[in-house]
């Protein structure tokens, strides 16, 4: 019992930088191209495209959600928001890397606005659950937005506040715990995780929203 409690604490509490796993200097092997579109996962991408990272719990279902969104050029899954360089999936699952499972979304702002992507994000998971998403428990499953520009950051904050008010009016008492901060890096997950649900159509997808729609934030 003592061991299980200690293990749970490690999975649900972010580690201090000094306590994080060391990781490695070299990136772990991953896929070169998107399983569906064939486009390069790491680029270079066409000029004018923008990037954003979304954490919505298990990244398998979240990635499918965004590769199906019109205006998205390419998606990839990986790890961000932590300390350990070039972590493996097994390492992130311990909770000792500090990373969240995220989807890197590369999109054309002329075809899909950032505010539309934010609505997809808010409506398709529960951002009030802290270090979990449904039955998936741990820091890796936390809700997160890691932005690539000041404009994205401001829009994400505005959308969070707007959605919090909307949740309140709908009688949903939860407080949004989504971590919103500038992106400080992205580590590609292993090849088997890239576009997982395209390769395994009946695989696990834990996405479940609150049932409350999100208004498009005017500032976005």
Residue pairs with C-beta under 8 A, 6 or more apart in sequence:
8 137
10 94
10 95
10 96
11 94
11 95
11 131
11 137
11 138
11 139
12 95
12 130
12 131
12 132
12 137
12 138
12 139
13 95
13 131
13 139
14 82
14 95
14 98
14 139
15 83
15 95
15 96
15 97
15 98
17 83
17 98
19 96
20 82
20 83
20 84
20 96
20 97
20 98
21 84
21 87
21 91
21 94
21 96
21 97
22 84
23 84
23 85
23 86
23 87
23 91
23 97
24 85
24 86
25 85
25 86
26 86
27 86
27 187
27 188
28 86
28 87
28 88
28 187
28 188
28 190
29 190
29 191
30 41
30 188
30 189
30 190
30 191
30 194
31 41
31 191
31 194
31 195
32 40
32 41
32 42
33 39
33 40
33 41
34 40
34 41
34 67
34 74
34 75
34 76
34 194
34 195
35 194
35 195
35 198
35 199
36 67
36 195
36 198
37 67
37 74
39 73
39 74
40 74
41 74
41 76
41 188
41 194
42 76
42 188
43 106
45 73
45 74
45 106
46 73
48 108
48 109
48 110
49 73
49 106
49 107
49 108
49 109
50 106
50 107
50 109
50 114
50 148
50 149
50 152
51 104
51 105
51 106
51 107
51 148
51 183
52 104
52 105
52 107
52 114
52 117
52 145
52 146
52 147
52 148
52 152
53 80
53 102
53 103
53 104
53 105
53 144
53 145
53 146
53 147
53 148
53 183
53 186
54 62
54 66
54 102
54 103
54 105
54 117
54 121
54 144
54 145
55 62
55 80
55 81
55 100
55 101
55 102
55 103
55 141
55 142
55 143
55 144
55 145
55 146
55 179
56 62
56 65
56 103
56 121
56 124
56 125
56 133
56 143
56 207
57 101
57 125
57 132
57 133
57 134
57 136
57 141
57 143
57 206
57 207
58 101
58 133
58 136
58 141
58 204
58 205
58 206
58 207
59 77
59 78
59 101
59 102
59 103
59 189
59 193
60 77
60 193
60 196
60 197
60 203
60 204
60 205
61 197
61 204
61 205
61 206
61 207
62 77
62 103
62 124
62 125
62 207
63 75
63 76
63 77
63 103
63 195
63 196
63 197
64 195
64 197
64 198
64 205
65 120
65 124
65 207
66 72
66 75
66 103
66 105
66 117
66 120
67 74
67 75
67 195
67 198
69 107
69 112
69 117
69 120
70 111
70 112
71 107
71 108
71 109
71 110
71 111
71 112
71 116
72 105
72 106
72 107
72 108
72 112
73 106
73 107
73 108
74 106
75 103
75 104
75 105
75 106
75 195
76 103
76 104
76 188
76 189
76 194
77 101
77 102
77 103
77 104
77 188
77 189
77 193
77 194
77 196
78 101
78 102
78 104
78 186
78 187
78 188
78 189
79 87
79 92
79 97
79 99
79 100
79 101
79 102
79 140
79 186
79 187
79 189
80 99
80 100
80 102
80 144
80 146
80 183
80 184
80 185
80 186
80 187
81 98
81 99
81 100
81 102
81 144
81 146
81 179
81 181
81 184
82 92
82 97
82 98
82 99
82 100
83 97
83 98
83 99
84 91
84 92
84 96
84 97
84 98
84 99
85 187
86 187
87 97
87 99
87 187
88 190
89 189
89 190
89 193
91 97
92 99
92 101
92 140
93 138
93 140
95 138
95 139
95 140
98 139
99 139
99 140
99 187
100 139
100 140
100 141
100 142
100 144
100 179
101 140
101 141
101 189
102 144
102 146
102 186
104 186
105 117
107 117
113 216
113 220
114 151
114 152
114 155
114 220
115 155
115 159
115 216
115 217
115 220
116 216
118 155
118 156
118 159
118 214
118 216
118 217
118 220
119 159
119 213
119 214
119 215
119 216
121 145
122 159
122 163
122 214
123 209
123 210
123 212
123 213
123 214
124 207
124 209
125 133
125 143
125 207
125 208
125 209
126 133
126 134
126 143
126 174
126 208
126 209
126 210
127 143
127 160
127 163
127 176
127 177
127 178
127 210
128 167
128 172
128 174
128 175
128 176
128 177
128 210
129 143
129 174
129 177
130 142
130 177
131 137
131 138
131 139
131 141
131 142
132 138
132 141
132 142
133 141
133 142
133 143
133 206
133 208
134 206
134 208
135 206
136 206
142 177
142 179
143 176
143 177
143 178
143 179
144 178
144 179
144 180
145 156
145 178
145 179
145 180
145 181
146 181
146 182
146 183
146 184
146 186
147 153
147 156
147 180
147 181
147 182
147 183
148 182
148 183
153 180
153 181
153 182
154 219
155 217
155 219
155 220
156 180
157 180
158 217
158 218
158 219
158 220
159 214
159 217
159 220
160 176
160 178
160 180
162 214
162 215
162 217
163 176
163 212
163 214
163 215
164 175
164 176
166 212
166 213
166 214
166 215
167 174
167 176
167 210
167 212
170 210
170 212
172 210
172 212
174 210
188 194
192 199
196 203
197 203
197 205
